[in-house]
């Protein structure tokens, strides 16, 4: 008996392009999360300057690492992308609140675009759900 749902295949080129595009923000987010766990002086100073108490740094690092791991796992990557979008939205809001320049505000947006762009290339079901062209 065959299953009623078949997983569409993705071309190898598209799959690898998606993996590379996804890998860039994943590496950055993993590094950022680990740095929040280690808490070097620059991370503590920057977090406090952004208006957060030092006591939340480790929790932010754990949340970021968990969301990133959920994104890395193929079966849960869409949920991970949604969670990371929320996390990055908080980063944008924080930068806007402190009156940061254009790059600090846009950087989390760029990371989010790379997250969703890489996933879009890797995940045929996402392209079916959200076709860019008809």
C-alpha positions in Angstrom: 0.0 0.0 0.0 1.4 3.4 -1.0 1.2 6.5 1.0 -1.2 9.3 -0.2 1.5 11.9 0.3 4.6 11.9 -1.7 7.6 14.1 -0.9 8.5 16.2 -3.9 12.2 16.0 -4.8 14.5 19.0 -5.0 17.3 19.2 -7.6 20.8 18.7 -6.2 21.9 22.2 -7.3 18.9 23.8 -5.6 19.4 21.7 -2.5 23.1 22.6 -2.2 22.4 26.3 -2.9 19.8 26.3 -0.2 22.2 24.5 2.2 25.0 27.1 1.5 22.6 30.0 1.9 21.2 28.6 5.1 24.6 27.8 6.4 25.8 31.4 6.5 23.2 32.6 9.0 23.4 29.3 10.9 27.1 29.7 11.5 26.6 33.3 12.7 23.6 32.4 15.0 25.5 29.5 16.5 28.5 31.7 17.2 26.3 34.4 18.6 24.5 31.9 20.9 27.7 30.4 22.1 29.2 33.8 22.8 26.1 34.6 24.9 26.8 31.4 27.0 30.5 32.3 27.4 29.7 35.9 28.2 32.9 37.8 27.2 33.1 41.4 28.2 32.1 42.7 24.7 28.9 40.7 24.8 28.0 41.8 28.3 28.8 45.5 27.5 26.8 45.4 24.3 23.8 43.7 25.9 23.7 46.2 28.8 24.1 49.1 26.4 21.1 47.8 24.5 19.0 48.0 27.7 19.0 44.4 28.8 20.2 43.3 32.2 23.3 41.0 32.3 21.1 38.3 33.9 19.3 37.6 30.6 22.3 37.0 28.4 22.6 33.2 29.0 18.9 32.7 28.6 19.0 34.6 25.3 21.9 32.4 24.2 20.0 29.2 25.1 16.9 30.4 23.2 18.9 31.3 20.2 20.8 28.0 20.1 17.6 26.0 20.5 15.8 27.9 17.7 18.9 27.4 15.5 19.0 23.7 16.2 15.3 23.4 15.4 16.0 25.1 12.1 19.0 22.9 11.3 16.9 19.7 11.6 15.2 19.1 8.2 11.9 17.9 9.7 11.5 20.9 11.9 13.3 23.6 9.8 10.1 25.5 9.0 9.2 25.8 12.7 12.9 26.8 13.3 12.6 29.5 10.7 9.4 30.9 12.3 11.1 30.9 15.8 14.2 32.6 14.4 12.1 35.2 12.6 10.6 36.1 16.0 14.0 36.2 17.6 15.4 38.4 14.9 12.3 40.6 15.0 13.2 41.3 18.7 16.7 42.2 17.6 15.3 44.7 15.0 13.0 46.2 17.6 15.8 46.5 20.1 18.0 48.3 17.6 15.2 50.7 16.6 14.5 51.4 20.3 18.1 52.5 21.0 18.3 54.6 17.8 20.9 52.5 16.1 22.1 53.2 12.6 20.8 51.6 9.4 23.2 48.6 9.4 22.4 47.3 12.9 18.7 47.6 12.1 19.0 45.8 8.7 21.5 43.1 9.7 18.9 40.9 11.5 16.6 41.4 8.5 19.3 40.2 6.2 19.9 37.2 8.4 16.1 36.4 8.3 16.1 36.7 4.5 19.0 34.3 4.2 17.2 31.9 6.6 14.0 31.9 4.6 15.7 32.1 1.2 17.9 29.0 2.0 14.8 27.1 3.3 12.8 28.1 0.2 15.4 26.6 -2.0 15.7 23.4 0.1 12.1 22.7 0.8 9.8 21.9 -2.1 6.7 22.0 0.1 7.4 25.6 1.1 7.7 26.5 -2.6 4.4 24.8 -3.2 2.8 26.7 -0.4 4.3 30.1 -1.4 4.9 30.1 -5.1 6.9 33.2 -6.2 5.4 32.9 -9.7 2.2 31.3 -11.0 
